[in-house]
Amino acid sequence: MEYHHTSEMKGVVAEYLNMCIESEHNGLCRADKNTKDAEDANKLSRIVKAYTTVLSELGEDVDREGLLRTPLRAAKAMQFLTKGYQEKTQDILNDAIFDENHEEMVIVKDIELFSLCEHHLVPFFGKAHIAYLPNKKVVGLSKLARIVEIYSRRLQVQERLTKQIASAISEALEPAGVAVVIEAVHMCMVMRGVQKMNASTVTSVMLGRFHDDHKTRKEFLALTIRK
Ligand SMILES: [Zn+2]
């Protein structure tokens, strides 16, 4: 929704309202929307309450000025950081896949990613490098970054995140091969001193020709990973 201009947004809202007015189930649209809004509000207030409990159990005075709105902010931040659960890769790829007789390796390097480690609820972040060998179908390059975003904005472990990105591309494009490498720093390790500040964890998934043919794999790795 944020991507729409205000004028477009007004158009969408007007269209929705018209639909409701014209619809035989006129009352239903509004009722559905109200129920959904009420559910969302209830959910948010339960998360806020939970964060208030967490803070006070940590020994904080939840009534002190700096913390007054913290449970609400934290609840909204957590919802934002996990909003990938509400998004499907099919929805964003539907109109972005094209037929193309291109068979050379397509590489997108350094896609920024921010995720939350599911064991500690603490961020891990870094970069994803993606490559695929098209088999008639190609996709807009920005959509590869969107796929990374959809799966990073969930509670994750780096290995699964890497796998999910590779599978999503594989399913959507049916390419001759897919390679995904993620280099990330985990705050849960850095902050506890388990990992040095700049040491990153590298995970990779190689499918199809990237898996079977070591020359293809080597070419991709040489082009992406920094020594
Ligand atoms: Zn962790």
Residues whose N, C-alpha, C, O or C-beta is under 5 A from the ligand:
A	BS01	ZN	C117 H119 H120 C188
